[in-house]
Amino acid sequence: MNTVPQVKSPDETDTTKKQIWKERVKRQKESGLSRIAYCRKHQLSYEQFGYWERKYQQKAISSKLVPIHLNKPTTMAPETVCALSLKNGHELKIYDKALLPLLLSLLR
């Protein structure tokens, strides 16, 4: 009896691949093994694992964004707690000391 192999659509294949790598990244974190040790143990490409790990970390970081409420500036300039200067010349200044622990936690 001849059977015809089922061919998956590119979308199905991509979705499956994403799910597999997401699970692998999750299992590596839970294992306590370093990335290289986990890849060796499971015979995975270290470079490919790194690609997928970065991809999922970027999504996780973007989900940590918090809303910022802006107040009208006062006539007295408050003390700057910290400032972030960007290459394009823009600058983000933080004046509220209560926000500092939150900002530091986002950078970890």
N, C-alpha and C positions, 0 to 999 in steps of 0.2 A: 504494500500500500504506500503510495507516494503522498507525502504531506508537503504543503507549500508553506514555507516559513512566512510568518507575518512580519511585514515591514512597518516599522513605526514611523509616523510623520516626524519631521524635524522638530516641531514644537513639543511633541511627546518625549522625544529623545532628550531635548534640552531641559525640559522640566524634570525628567528622571535623573539626569546627570546633576542638576542643581540640588535635588533632594539628597542624592547619595553623598555629595561632597559636604553638604550642610550637616548631615548626620556624622560624617567622618570627623569634621572639625569639632563637633559637639563631643564626640566620644574621646577625642584626643585630650580635650580640656578636662573631662571627667576622669581620664586614666591617670593623670598626674605625671605622665611621661612627657619628656621634651618632644618638640615637633620632630626632630630628627630620629629619636628613638622610636617614636610611634610609627613613623614612615618605614623605618627598617623592619620593625616587627610585622607590619601589615603589607610589606612590599609595595609601598606607594612612592610615587615620584615626589621628592622633597620640594622641588620647584613648583610643581602643580599644586601640591598641598598648600604651599605658601600663597599662591595666587588666590585660591578659594578662601583661605583664612582671612586674607586682607579684604577680599570682597565682602565677607560677612561682617568683619569688624567695622567697615565703613558704614554699613547699614545700621549696626548697633550704635555707633557714635551719633549718627544723625537722629536716632530716636531719643537721644538724651537731651535734645534741645528744649529749652524752657522759654516761656514767654517773658518778655521784658516790658515793664511799664515805665514810660517816660513821663517825667514831670516837667512843668515849665521851669526854665532856669530862674534862679533867684538873683538878686542884684549882687550878693556876695558869692564869690567863687569858693566852693567847698574844697577841702583837701583831697587830692587824687590818691586813692588807695593803690591802684595799679592801672597801667595803660598798655594797650596792645597796638603796636604800630605795624601797618601793612605796607607791602612793597609799593602799592599804588598811591601812597601818601595819606590814606585815611587812617584815622586813629580812633580807637575805642577806649574811653576813659571810664573807670569805675570809681564812684565816690562813696558808695555805701559799703562799709566794712562787713556788714552782715552777708553780702553776696560773695565775699572772698572764698570761704570754704566751698561753696557751690561751684564756683569757677575752677578751683583747684581740683575738685573731684571729677569735673568733666575732662580735664587734661590727662587723667590717669588712664 
